[in-house]
Amino acid sequence: MDRDELLFNAWLTSVNTRLGRYVVRLVDEACLRPAPRHSVPLVQVERELAEDLTELADAIARKAAGESFPVQSTADRRR
């Protein structure tokens, strides 16, 4: 695996992990469990996750089409 493949897989794994945490949070709220206090409001989590999923979906589509594609999120590239 080259550097770009590692970066792309790390990006994919990061978004997947965040998506899993989001689902767990929704299930906890739907089951009316005493939810832990979250430092980030749900609406902000949803907005950021939606942006990241959209960006990642575009990269996957470009990769599948044989086009050049980003290997990490825009936010990570700014760092």
C-alpha positions in Angstrom: 0.0 0.0 0.0 1.3 3.4 -0.9 0.9 6.6 1.1 -2.2 7.8 -0.7 -3.9 4.4 -0.2 -3.1 4.6 3.5 -4.4 8.1 3.8 -7.6 7.2 1.9 -8.2 4.1 4.1 -7.6 6.2 7.3 -10.2 8.8 6.1 -12.7 6.0 5.3 -12.1 4.4 8.7 -12.5 7.7 10.5 -15.8 8.5 8.9 -17.0 5.0 9.5 -16.2 5.2 13.2 -18.0 8.6 13.5 -21.0 7.2 11.7 -21.1 4.3 14.2 -20.9 6.6 17.1 -23.7 8.7 15.6 -25.9 5.6 15.3 -25.3 4.6 18.9 -26.2 8.1 20.1 -29.5 7.9 18.1 -30.3 4.5 19.5 -29.6 5.7 23.0 -31.9 8.7 22.6 -34.6 6.6 20.9 -34.6 4.1 23.8 -34.9 7.0 26.3 -31.8 5.8 28.1 -30.3 8.4 30.4 -28.0 9.9 27.9 -24.5 11.1 28.9 -24.0 14.8 28.4 -22.5 15.4 25.0 -20.1 18.2 24.5 -21.3 18.7 20.9 -25.0 19.2 20.0 -26.5 16.5 17.9 -27.4 19.0 15.1 -23.7 19.9 14.8 -22.6 16.2 14.7 -25.2 15.6 12.0 -24.1 18.6 9.9 -20.4 17.7 10.1 -21.0 14.0 9.4 -23.2 14.8 6.4 -20.5 17.1 4.9 -17.9 14.4 5.5 -20.0 11.6 4.0 -20.8 13.7 0.9 -17.1 14.5 0.4 -16.1 10.9 0.9 -18.9 9.6 -1.4 -17.6 11.9 -4.1 -14.1 10.7 -3.7 -15.2 7.0 -3.9 -17.2 7.7 -7.0 -14.2 9.5 -8.6 -12.0 6.6 -7.6 -14.4 4.1 -9.1 -14.5 6.1 -12.4 -10.7 6.0 -12.6 -10.4 9.7 -12.0 -8.1 11.4 -9.6 -9.6 11.7 -6.2 -8.7 13.3 -2.8 -7.2 10.9 -0.3 -8.2 12.8 2.8 -10.9 15.3 3.8 -10.6 18.9 3.1 -10.4 19.6 6.8 -7.4 17.3 7.1 -5.7 18.8 4.1 -5.9 22.3 5.8 -3.9 21.1 8.8 
